[in-house]
């Protein structure tokens, strides 16, 4: 099991962050969602996920607290 960082639900789907990745679904039907990269190809890391009625909001970081 991955240590969960943040869990939320949107449109009857669970979304969660774990091990610096964003996932959707539940055991047996998990989907890892791709994250964008900076121009220098440094990856973003999702810190946490929240849901509003219309959107899933994911806070991303590049691992440097000055660039959030």
N, C-alpha and C positions, 0 to 999 in steps of 0.2 A: 504494500500500500504506500502511496505517495503522501507525504505530509501536506495537508490542505492549507493554503494560505488564506483563501477567500472563497466563499460559496454564495451564489445567488440563483434565483430562478427567473426565467423569462419565457413566456408563451409555452408553459408546461414542459420546459426543458431546463435541467440544471446546468449551470455554468460554474466552473471553479478554476482557481489557479493553484498550481502545485509544481514544485521543482522548476520555477521560472518559465512555465508554459501555461497556456490557456486551453482548457478542455470544455467540451460540451457533451452531455449525455450522462449515462449511468453505467455501472458495471455490465459488461457484455455488449454494450453499444457505444463505447467512448469514441469521441472524435477529437484529435488534437488540432487546434486551429492555428494556422500559420500567422506569424507576426511579421510586420514590416522591418526593414533594416535602415540604418542611417546611410547617407551617401558613401561613407567610408566602410560600409558593410558591417559595422558594429551592430549586433542585434539589440532590439528592445527586449526588456523583460517585463511581463505583466506583474504588477504589485498586488492589485486587487480588482475585483469586478463588482459592479453594482447594476441594478436593473431599475428602469423607469417603465411606465406603461408602454412606451413606444420604442425603447432602445435598451441595449446592453452597453454599459459604459465600462471601459477597461482602462485603468491607469497604468501607463507604461513608463519604464525607466530604462536607461542605458547602463545602469549599475553605478553611475556617478551621481551622487546626491545633488550636485550643482546643475545637472542637466535634466531635470524632471519636467 
